[in-house]
Amino acid sequence: MLINFLSSATVRSIKNNRKIVIFSLFFLFATSGFSQPFNIGHTTKTFFDASRNRNIETEIYYPANTNGDNVAIATGNYPVLVFGHGFVMVWSAYQNFWEELVPKGYIMCFPKTEGGFSPNHANFGSDLKFIGPAMQSENDISNSLFFNSVAPKTALLGHSMGGGASFLGAANNSDITTLINFAAAETNPSAIAAAATVSVPTLIFSGDDDCVVPEATNQNLMYNSLASTCKTQIKIINGIHCYYANSNFNCGFGELTCNPTVDISRSQQQAITFSFLEPWLDFYLKDNTNAESDFNNLLVTSNQVNFSQSCTTLNLQEINSTKGIQLFPNPVVDILNLNLADDNVGGTLKVYNSLGKKVYDGKIQSSESQIDLSNLADGFYVIQYGKDSFSFSSKFVKWTR
């Protein structure tokens, strides 16, 4: 054979190159199989809310095999994201959202109502609330473009006025899985007051250089008012009001009048936003349990944001209700409090970091114990406690900033 006439060095080179090619092909097929992005389909649909005798014209973007209007939706089931636009802003200003999220398997709906200079916030909130169940109904309509394609989970989202309206739409709303908004503005009726009746997990984005709807008088108050079992406010350092969306004259002109100098680029702010938004969505709407740790790890390690968080996990709720155990606060700064029933005292407490390395191991000798974790780095941790046949585990965040 030809190889017999080649030098040994050349033979080794050929073999090594074959290995590289084979590995490269394997890697290509493996990665393409795990992360195949969708193309983007688009349609316009008018929903009718009979209870209000109201039409809600909506632009919808969805996963497809080919780009285009009214093309077939890709095979699968996709969660629904209902997005409210800002004051005198059009849905097309949020192209960055549908281009980022639809290829990853989400249906995005943008109602076009209340786009004038005298919007009715209550109506807009009701529009956002209505579209979620309406899209879920499309799953069961045989001649619908979305027949058998809508996953049974919905999120409400919104920017500025739409962010405030998303609180109105989420108030006492059991049809949604999570609420997310960006630079949410106070509305009439009050979004801050409505937040007190929102119980679903909520993610609030704000910017510390937002001069249009400042954190202190808008998002901070909404966060504090929330009744959510898990709530997080991400405060983007140097973040401003309009950079969540693409360039828009009306929004940009308003911000220019109060903030002529900007210390962050639009692309930077959007990249920061999506880095947190996507794992949140993946966890709550796609049941990706790894995404929760990705979100919390990024939260405590990022130097681009500050944050507030208060989460009571389902695991802790079950522990509190059935076994008389309390573990708090979460996030923890230095001291983690552990309260146990007397029968469960005397077991071993272990703490593991996000890499699975054990970073704490100690006996619990009291029903009310304080565990000093001041030597741990900021990050995401798992705690395990056991005594005889009794055991539990849960998660917490260490944060000292």
Secondary structure, DSSP 8 states (H G I E B T S, - for coil): -GGGGS-HHHHHHHHHHHHHHHHHHHHHHHHHHH----EEEEEEEEEEETTTTEEEEEEEEEEESS-EET--B-SS-EEEEEEE--TT--GGGGHHHHHHHGGGT-EEEEE--S-SSS--HHHHHHHHHHHHHHHHHHTT-TTSTTTT-EEEEEEEEEETHHHHHHHHHHTT--S-SEEEEES----SS-HHHHHTT--S-EEEEEETT--SS-GGGTHHHHHHH---SEEEEEEETT--SGGGSS--HHHHHHHHTT----SS-HHHHHHHHHHHHHHHHHHHHH--HHHHHHHHHHHHH-SSEEEEEEE--HHHHHHHHHH--EEE-SSBSSEEEEE--GGGTT-EEEEEETTS-EEEEEE--SSEEEEE-TTS-SEEEEEEEEETTEEEEEEEEE---
